Amino acid sequence: MQKFPGKNSRIPKRDYRQSHFHRSISNSRNKRKFAPESPKVSSNPKNRLFIIWGLLIAACLGLGINLYRLQIVEGAKLTKKARNQQMFSMRPFIPRRQIIDRNKRVVAIDIPFYTLYVHPKMFDKNKSKSDIARKLAIILNKDAEDLIAKFNKHKSGIFISDKLPEEVADQIIGLRLNGIDLRKKFSRYYPYESLLADVVGFVNSDRRGKAGIEFSQEKLLERSMKTVRLSRNGRGALMPDHAPDGFLNFDKLEMHLTIDSRLQRAARLALQQQIKKYKAKRGAVIVMDAWDGSILALTCQPTYNPNGKFTKEDISLFRNWAVADLYEPGSTFKPLNIAIALETNTIQSDEVFNDTGSIQVADRVIKNAEKKRHGRINIAQILQTSSNIGMVKIIQRLQPTIYYGWLERIGLGQKSDTDLPFETTSRLKPQEEFANSPIEPATASFGQGFSLTPLQLIQMHGALANGGKLVTPHVVKGLIDTKGQIHDELNLPAPRQIFSLKTTQTVLQMMESVVDKGSGKAAKIPGYRIGGKTGTAEKAGASGGYIRGSKITSFVSILPVESPRYVVLTLVDEPQGENSYGSTVAAPIAKEVMESLITIEKIAPSTTSR
């Protein structure tokens, strides 16, 4: 048994440092024995140099290849991409040209308006939503509680109001509030509202003309402006210093009309009164200067407000029916037939015809409107009494083919080539049918069996007023600059001579007798020589024949007879009542219009009134 030393036994001391030394040596040897050998690195400087040069050459070669790819292979593509990032294409908004009447009164203009949005999340922290709502409500005339409810519903992009005028926008800007977003746009505005709607027309929300000269003359009304490219800086902001010189400048040309707003107002008032009095369906008034075809007034009733909301309007009102609708002119066409007969030497101005009250033509019996006979009457009396029988006997002297050719010569079957849109071509039956049917020339003699527009009828009567020339009715003079010089005049057809001066003077004297002694007495103005002709025509039905009890009354007048220049045409469609004729309904309108025309144009009284 091994004995352990006791407490008092002495244990020999051990040299720990020596023991630790031997362990260290032993561990070193073991590590050296099992550690892997390190690779031998060449210490030759030439090898190191070749390696470095190789790396540099490889890097340069890679850079060169990449540079070739960027500059040559993809150069054009990258250049285009860079330019698109650096440049901004912009087509500045250019206002549509103003439209002015013959007296330079503005009748159509672009005005700025604003749409208001609010962003409550951007409101100042020291200002409550209710305070901002109340301030806006006062300016906008809105309920403050409604605005507060909108502010609480969304945090941003809340639509509040549109079409705010500039003065209202200025008040809102004056509040100096954050979170207020006013977006500026332009709107077409018509100061005279419905007064000139039938001529000027309107533009829609996309700024495209939809009626009147806003539609037909859109190329002249729109200013040309090319798209420009502006530079951006590094942050994407536009750099105005790089903008082309004068790229925001535009011409100040205005479209000048032949229309006189004062005469237009007088014509509309007179027309409205008669339409109301006779409970008529509609009516129209046209005043033309026969010397050059300038339209001084053209109004239709009913009409529309071009500043209104067009979705609520009757779209048929956008088509000026005095230009777009056809009708049979009736007795207002008789002076033109007299002119044709005189020009062809078919009749003499002093001839007398026997009006028997009725006449047989083929299988038809034609009668006078009053169903009475007038006995032996001269040509002037045929117009005074509006004798159908007298007119039939005059035209029966003409060969149908010759008569047909003259109807074409004065414009039937054609358009007037006006600058107003939606004009309809007048209608005349085919020549073979017309020439082979005796009833066709007979009914045409008193204005039935063919149809035309009111504008074309006044064009034809203009030839009786200006010495026999067919002029083109128009409402646009051209573009006018600030110095009053006309630019871009419309290329109107040259006047065409159709009657001789002698013929027109003879017919005009006969028309004067209608106002002095015949059915046109209601249009007589003391001190002035006026020629005229009444018309009360049956309305043709869509499926043929005539609508019983339905008629269109009209009156055409020319003044002053001693120096004829102005033609006035008035029409009232479907007047009600027994005493509704051209002499009672349309002629009084013409008188009021002519009285205004005399004042506006300062027409002197006739030196030899009759």
C-alpha positions in Angstrom: 0.0 0.0 0.0 1.2 3.4 -1.0 1.5 5.8 1.7 0.5 9.4 1.4 2.5 12.0 3.2 1.0 13.5 6.2 0.4 17.2 7.0 3.8 17.7 8.3 5.6 15.7 5.5 7.8 17.8 3.3 7.2 17.7 -0.3 10.1 18.5 -2.6 9.7 21.7 -4.7 9.4 21.4 -8.4 10.9 23.9 -11.0 7.8 24.9 -12.9 9.6 27.3 -15.3 11.8 24.5 -16.5 8.8 22.2 -17.1 7.0 25.0 -19.1 10.1 25.5 -21.2 10.3 21.8 -22.2 6.6 21.8 -23.1 7.1 24.8 -25.4 10.0 23.2 -27.2 8.0 20.1 -27.6 5.0 21.9 -29.0 7.2 23.8 -31.5 8.6 20.7 -32.8 5.3 19.1 -33.2 4.0 22.2 -35.1 6.9 22.3 -37.4 6.5 18.6 -38.0 2.9 18.8 -39.1 2.5 22.3 -40.7 2.3 22.5 -44.5 5.1 24.1 -46.4 4.6 27.7 -47.8 4.9 28.1 -51.6 8.1 29.5 -52.9 7.7 33.1 -54.3 10.1 34.1 -56.9 12.2 36.9 -55.9 13.0 37.8 -59.6 12.1 41.5 -60.3 11.6 40.9 -64.0 8.7 38.4 -63.4 6.9 40.9 -61.2 7.2 43.6 -63.9 5.8 41.4 -66.6 2.8 40.5 -64.4 2.0 44.2 -63.7 2.4 45.2 -67.3 0.1 42.4 -68.4 -2.6 43.5 -66.0 -2.3 47.1 -67.2 -2.5 46.1 -70.9 -5.6 43.9 -70.2 -7.3 46.8 -68.4 -6.5 49.3 -71.2 -7.8 46.8 -73.8 -11.0 46.4 -71.8 -11.5 50.1 -71.5 -10.9 50.6 -75.2 -13.4 47.9 -76.2 -16.0 49.5 -73.9 -15.3 52.9 -75.2 -15.7 51.7 -78.8 -19.0 50.1 -77.8 -20.3 53.3 -76.2 -19.0 55.8 -78.8 -19.4 53.8 -82.0 -21.8 50.8 -81.6 -24.4 52.5 -79.3 -23.3 56.1 -79.8 -26.4 57.3 -81.7 -28.8 55.6 -79.3 -27.2 56.9 -76.2 -26.9 60.4 -77.6 -30.6 60.4 -78.4 -31.4 59.2 -74.9 -29.2 61.9 -73.3 -30.9 64.6 -75.3 -34.3 63.4 -74.4 -33.2 63.6 -70.7 -31.7 67.0 -71.2 -34.3 68.6 -73.4 -38.0 69.3 -73.0 -40.5 69.6 -75.9 -43.2 72.2 -75.3 -45.9 73.8 -77.3 -46.9 77.0 -75.6 -50.6 77.8 -75.3 -51.5 80.5 -77.7 -54.9 82.2 -77.4 -57.4 81.9 -80.2 -57.8 85.1 -82.2 -60.4 87.6 -81.2 -63.4 88.1 -83.3 -64.7 91.7 -83.8 -67.7 93.1 -85.7 -67.6 95.8 -88.4 -67.4 98.5 -85.7 -64.5 96.7 -83.9 -66.6 95.5 -81.0 -65.3 92.3 -79.5 -67.7 89.4 -80.0 -65.5 86.5 -79.1 -62.3 86.4 -76.9 -60.2 83.9 -74.9 -60.2 84.7 -71.2 -58.4 83.0 -68.4 -60.3 81.0 -65.8 -59.2 78.9 -62.9 -59.9 75.5 -61.3 -59.5 75.3 -57.6 -58.2 72.3 -55.7 -57.1 72.1 -52.0 -54.6 69.9 -50.2 -55.5 69.8 -46.5 -52.3 68.0 -45.6 -50.3 71.0 -46.7 -52.4 73.5 -44.6 -50.4 75.7 -42.1 -50.4 74.1 -38.7 -51.4 77.4 -37.1 -54.5 77.6 -39.2 -57.4 75.3 -38.7 -59.5 73.7 -41.5 -62.6 75.5 -40.3 -60.9 78.9 -40.6 -59.6 78.2 -44.1 -63.0 76.9 -45.1 -64.8 80.0 -43.9 -62.4 82.3 -45.8 -62.9 80.4 -49.0 -66.7 80.1 -48.5 -67.0 83.9 -48.4 -65.1 84.4 -51.7 -66.7 81.4 -53.5 -70.2 82.0 -52.1 -70.3 78.4 -50.9 -71.4 76.8 -47.6 -68.4 76.7 -45.1 -69.7 73.5 -43.5 -69.7 71.7 -46.9 -66.1 72.7 -47.4 -65.1 71.5 -43.9 -66.7 68.1 -44.7 -64.7 67.9 -47.9 -61.5 68.8 -46.1 -62.0 66.1 -43.5 -62.9 63.4 -46.1 -59.6 63.5 -48.1 -56.1 64.7 -47.4 -55.2 66.0 -50.9 -56.5 66.8 -54.4 -60.0 67.9 -53.4 -61.8 69.6 -56.2 -63.7 72.7 -55.1 -64.7 74.8 -58.1 -64.0 75.4 -61.8 -64.3 78.3 -64.2 -63.4 80.8 -61.6 -62.8 84.3 -63.1 -59.5 86.0 -62.7 -60.8 88.5 -60.0 -61.9 85.6 -57.8 -58.6 83.8 -58.2 -56.8 87.0 -57.2 -58.8 87.1 -54.0 -57.9 83.5 -53.2 -54.3 84.2 -53.9 -54.5 87.2 -51.6 -55.3 84.9 -48.7 -51.7 83.6 -48.8 -52.7 80.1 -47.8 -50.6 76.9 -48.2 -52.4 73.9 -49.7 -54.3 76.0 -52.3 -53.9 74.9 -55.9 -55.3 77.2 -58.6 -54.9 75.8 -62.1 -55.1 78.4 -65.0 -56.8 77.6 -68.3 -58.4 79.6 -71.0 -62.0 79.6 -72.1 -63.8 81.1 -75.1 -66.1 83.9 -74.1 -68.9 85.6 -76.1 -69.8 89.0 -74.6 -73.0 89.3 -76.7 -74.1 85.8 -75.7 -77.0 84.7 -78.0 -77.1 87.8 -80.1 -74.5 86.6 -82.6 -74.5 82.9 -82.0 -76.0 82.1 -85.4 -73.0 83.7 -87.1 -70.1 83.3 -84.7 -70.9 79.8 -83.3 -68.9 78.3 -80.4 -66.0 76.1 -79.4 -66.3 73.0 -77.3 -64.3 72.0 -74.2 -61.5 70.8 -76.4 -61.3 74.2 -78.0 -62.6 73.0 -81.3 -65.1 75.0 -83.3 -68.4 73.4 -83.6 -70.7 76.0 -85.3 -70.5 79.3 -87.1 -67.3 80.8 -88.2 -65.6 79.3 -85.2 -66.0 76.1 -87.2 -65.7 77.2 -90.8 -62.8 79.6 -90.2 -60.9 77.7 -87.6 -57.6 77.8 -89.5 -57.7 81.6 -89.5 -58.7 81.8 -85.9 -56.0 79.5 -84.5 -52.6 81.1 -84.3 -49.8 78.9 -85.6 -47.2 77.9 -83.0 -44.5 75.3 -83.5 -43.3 73.0 -80.7 -40.0 74.3 -79.1 -37.4 72.3 -77.3 -36.0 73.7 -74.1 -32.9 72.6 -72.0 -33.1 71.2 -68.5 -30.5 71.6 -65.8 -29.2 68.8 -63.6 -32.2 68.9 -61.4 -34.6 68.7 -64.3 -35.7 72.4 -64.2 -36.2 74.3 -67.5 -33.4 76.7 -68.4 -35.1 79.8 -69.9 -31.8 81.2 -71.0 -31.6 78.5 -73.7 -35.1 79.3 -75.0 -35.4 80.5 -78.7 -35.8 84.3 -78.9 -39.4 85.4 -79.1 -40.8 81.9 -78.9 -43.7 83.2 -76.7 -44.5 86.1 -79.0 -47.5 85.9 -81.3 -49.3 88.1 -83.8 -52.1 90.4 -82.7 -54.3 89.9 -85.7 -58.1 89.8 -85.1 -60.9 88.4 -87.3 -63.0 91.3 -88.7 -66.6 90.6 -89.4 -69.1 92.4 -91.7 -71.8 92.0 -89.0 -73.1 95.2 -87.3 -74.1 94.3 -83.7 -76.4 97.2 -83.5 -78.4 96.2 -86.6 -78.3 92.6 -85.4 -79.9 93.6 -82.1 -82.7 95.6 -83.9 -83.4 92.7 -86.3 -83.6 90.2 -83.5 -86.0 92.3 -81.4 -88.4 92.9 -84.4 -88.3 89.2 -85.2 -88.9 88.1 -81.6 -92.0 90.3 -81.4 -93.7 88.9 -84.5 -92.8 85.3 -83.6 -94.5 85.8 -80.2 -97.5 87.7 -81.7 -98.2 85.0 -84.3 -97.0 82.0 -82.1 -94.7 81.0 -85.0 -92.3 78.0 -85.0 -89.2 80.1 -86.0 -88.0 83.0 -88.0 -85.0 84.6 -89.6 -83.8 88.0 -90.8 -80.9 88.7 -93.2 -79.5 92.1 -94.3 -77.0 92.1 -97.1 -75.0 94.9 -98.8 -75.6 93.9 -102.5 -72.5 95.8 -103.7 -70.1 93.2 -102.3 -72.2 90.5 -100.6 -71.4 91.7 -97.0 -73.9 90.4 -94.5 -74.7 93.2 -92.0 -77.2 91.1 -89.9 -78.2 87.5 -89.8 -80.3 86.4 -86.9 -82.5 83.3 -86.3 -85.0 82.6 -83.6 -85.0 80.5 -81.5 -81.2 80.4 -80.9 -78.8 79.4 -78.1 -76.2 80.9 -75.7 -72.7 80.0 -76.8 -71.5 80.6 -73.2 -73.9 78.0 -71.9 -73.8 74.2 -71.4 -74.4 72.7 -74.8 -75.5 69.3 -73.4 -78.8 71.1 -72.4 -79.3 72.8 -75.8 -81.2 71.5 -78.8 -78.4 70.6 -81.2 -80.5 71.5 -84.2 -80.1 75.2 -83.1 -76.4 74.9 -83.9 -77.2 74.7 -87.6 -78.1 78.1 -88.9 -81.3 77.2 -90.7 -81.1 80.3 -92.9 -78.0 78.7 -94.4 -78.7 75.0 -93.9 -82.4 74.5 -94.5 -84.3 74.5 -97.9 -87.7 75.9 -98.5 -89.9 76.8 -101.4 -89.7 80.7 -101.8 -93.1 81.2 -103.3 -94.0 84.7 -104.5 -90.7 86.3 -103.4 -89.2 84.5 -106.4 -91.6 86.2 -108.9 -89.3 89.3 -109.5 -86.5 87.0 -110.5 -88.8 85.3 -113.0 -89.8 88.7 -114.4 -86.1 89.5 -114.8 -85.5 86.3 -116.7 -88.5 87.0 -119.0 -87.3 90.6 -119.7 -83.7 89.5 -120.2 -84.7 87.0 -122.9 -87.1 89.5 -124.6 -89.9 87.1 -123.8 -92.1 90.0 -122.6 -92.0 93.8 -122.7 -92.3 95.9 -119.5 -95.6 97.5 -120.6 -97.4 94.3 -121.7 -100.8 93.4 -120.3 -102.1 90.0 -119.4 -105.6 88.7 -118.7 -105.8 87.1 -115.2 -108.9 84.9 -115.3 -108.4 83.6 -111.8 -107.5 80.0 -112.8 -105.6 78.2 -115.6 -105.5 74.7 -116.8 -102.0 73.2 -117.2 -101.9 69.6 -118.3 -104.1 67.8 -115.8 -103.8 70.4 -113.1 -105.8 73.6 -112.4 -103.7 76.5 -111.0 -105.4 79.3 -109.1 -104.5 82.6 -107.4 -103.8 82.5 -103.7 -106.9 84.7 -103.0 -108.9 82.5 -105.5 -110.1 85.6 -107.5 -109.5 87.0 -110.9 -107.8 90.3 -111.5 -108.7 90.8 -115.2 -106.4 92.7 -117.5 -103.3 93.7 -115.6 -99.8 94.8 -116.5 -96.6 93.2 -115.3 -96.1 95.6 -112.4 -99.7 94.8 -111.3 -98.9 91.1 -111.5 -96.3 91.7 -108.8 -98.6 94.1 -106.8 -101.4 91.5 -106.7 -99.0 88.5 -106.6 -101.0 87.0 -109.5 -100.1 83.3 -110.1 -102.1 83.3 -113.3 -100.1 86.2 -114.7 -96.8 84.6 -113.9 -97.8 81.2 -115.5 -98.7 83.0 -118.7 -95.4 84.9 -118.8 -93.3 81.8 -118.2 -95.3 79.7 -120.8 -93.8 82.0 -123.4 -90.4 80.6 -122.6 -89.1 77.3 -123.9 -88.8 75.0 -120.9 -85.1 74.2 -121.7 -84.2 77.9 -122.0 -86.1 78.7 -118.7 -84.3 75.8 -117.0 -80.9 77.1 -118.2 -81.7 80.5 -116.7 -82.7 78.9 -113.3 -79.3 77.2 -113.3 -77.6 80.4 -114.3 -78.9 82.4 -111.3 -77.8 79.6 -109.0 -80.5 77.0 -108.5 -79.0 73.5 -108.0 -75.9 75.0 -106.5 -74.6 76.7 -103.3 -73.9 80.3 -102.7 -70.3 79.5 -101.6 -70.7 81.5 -98.3 -68.1 81.4 -95.6 -70.7 80.1 -93.1 -70.8 76.3 -92.5 -73.3 73.6 -93.2 -74.7 75.3 -96.4 -77.1 73.1 -98.3 -77.2 72.9 -102.1 -80.5 74.2 -103.6 -82.6 71.7 -105.4 -83.9 71.8 -108.9 -85.5 68.8 -110.7 -83.6 67.1 -113.5 -83.8 69.0 -116.8 -85.5 66.1 -118.7 -88.2 65.9 -116.1 -88.6 69.7 -116.0 -88.7 70.1 -119.7 -91.1 67.2 -120.5 -93.6 68.2 -117.8 -95.6 71.4 -118.5 -96.6 71.6 -114.8 -93.0 72.1 -113.7 -92.3 75.4 -115.4 -95.8 76.6 -114.5 -95.3 76.0 -110.7 -91.8 77.4 -110.8 -93.2 80.6 -112.2 -94.6 81.4 -108.8 -91.8 79.9 -106.7 -92.8 76.3 -106.2 -91.4 72.9 -107.3 -87.8 73.8 -106.3 -86.1 74.7 -103.1 -83.3 76.9 -101.9 -82.0 78.5 -98.7 -83.0 81.9 -97.4 -79.3 83.0 -97.9 -79.4 82.0 -101.5 -82.6 83.9 -102.2 -81.1 87.1 -100.8 -78.0 86.5 -103.0 -80.3 86.3 -106.1 -82.2 89.5 -105.1 -78.8 91.1 -104.6 -78.4 90.9 -108.4 -81.5 93.0 -108.8 -80.0 95.6 -106.5 -76.5 95.9 -107.8 -77.1 96.0 -111.6 -77.3 92.3 -112.3 -74.2 90.8 -110.6 -74.4 87.6 -108.5 -72.1 88.2 -105.5 -71.1 85.9 -102.7 -72.8 86.5 -99.4 -70.2 86.4 -96.6 -69.6 87.5 -93.0 -65.8 87.6 -92.8 -63.7 90.6 -94.0 -60.4 89.0 -93.1 -57.8 89.4 -90.4 -57.1 92.9 -89.3 -53.9 94.2 -87.5 -53.6 97.0 -84.9 -53.2 99.6 -87.7 -56.5 98.6 -89.4 -54.9 96.8 -92.3 -56.6 93.7 -93.7 -54.7 90.5 -94.0 -55.7 87.1 -95.3 -58.9 88.2 -97.0 -61.2 85.4 -98.0 -60.8 84.3 -101.6 -64.4 84.8 -102.7 -65.6 84.0 -106.2 -65.6 87.0 -108.6 -69.1 88.5 -109.1 -70.9 87.0 -112.1 -73.1 89.2 -114.4 -76.5 87.5 -115.0 -78.8 90.4 -115.7 -78.4 93.7 -117.6 -78.6 97.0 -115.7 -81.7 97.9 -117.7 -83.5 94.7 -116.7 -82.7 95.2 -113.0 -83.8 98.8 -113.0 -87.1 97.9 -114.7 -87.8 95.1 -112.2 -86.9 97.3 -109.2 -89.4 100.0 -110.3 -92.1 97.3 -110.5 -91.1 96.1 -106.9 -91.4 99.7 -105.7 -95.0 99.7 -106.9 -95.6 96.7 -104.7 -94.6 98.7 -101.6 -96.4 101.9 -102.8 -99.7 100.3 -104.1 -99.6 96.5 -103.5 -99.2 93.9 -100.8 -96.0 95.4 -99.4 -97.6 98.6 -98.0 -96.7 97.5 -94.5 -93.0 98.1 -95.3 -93.4 101.6 -96.6 -91.2 104.3 -94.9 -92.1 107.9 -95.6 -89.5 109.8 -97.5 -87.7 106.6 -98.8 -88.1 104.7 -102.1 -88.3 101.0 -101.3 -88.9 98.0 -103.5 -90.3 94.8 -102.2 -92.2 91.6 -102.7 -94.3 89.5 -100.3 -94.5 85.8 -100.1 -96.9 83.3 -98.5 -95.8 79.8 -99.5 -97.2 76.4 -98.6 -94.7 74.1 -96.9 -93.7 71.0 -98.8 -94.0 67.7 -96.9 -91.1 65.3 -96.4 -92.9 62.6 -98.5 -94.2 64.9 -101.2 -97.1 67.2 -101.6 -97.9 70.2 -99.2 -98.8 70.3 -95.6 -102.3 71.6 -95.2 -102.5 74.8 -93.1 -98.7 75.0 -92.8 -97.0 78.0 -94.5 -93.9 80.2 -94.4 -94.4 83.9 -94.8 -91.7 86.2 -96.1 -90.8 89.6 -97.4 -87.8 90.8 -99.5 -87.0 94.5 -99.9 -84.4 96.6 -101.6 -83.5 100.2 -100.7 -83.1 102.9 -101.7 -84.5 102.4 -105.2 -82.8 105.4 -106.7 -79.4 104.0 -105.6 -80.1 100.4 -104.7 -77.6 98.8 -102.3 -79.2 97.0 -99.3 -81.4 93.9 -99.4 -83.5 92.8 -96.4 -85.1 89.3 -96.2 -87.5 88.4 -93.4 -89.1 85.0 -92.9 -91.5 83.6 -90.3 -92.2 79.9 -90.3 -95.6 78.5 -89.5 -97.3 81.7 -88.1 -100.7 81.0 -86.5 -104.0 82.8 -87.1 -106.2 83.6 -90.1 -104.5 86.9 -91.0 -101.0 85.5 -91.2 -99.5 86.4 -94.6 -96.2 87.8 -95.9 -97.9 91.2 -95.9 -99.0 91.1 -92.3 -96.3 89.0 -90.6 -93.0 89.5 -92.4 -93.3 93.0 -94.0 -93.7 94.8 -90.6 -90.4 93.2 -89.5 -88.7 94.4 -92.6 -89.9 97.9 -92.0 -88.4 98.0 -88.4 -85.1 96.6 -89.7 -84.9 99.1 -92.5 -85.6 102.0 -90.1 -82.7 100.9 -88.0 -80.5 100.4 -91.1 -81.3 103.9 -92.3 -80.2 105.3 -89.0 -77.1 103.2 -88.7 -75.9 103.6 -92.3 -77.1 107.2 -92.4 -79.1 106.7 -95.6 -80.4 110.0 -96.8 -84.1 110.4 -97.8 -84.9 109.9 -101.4 -84.7 113.2 -103.4 -87.7 112.1 -105.5 -89.9 110.1 -103.1 -93.0 108.4 -104.6 
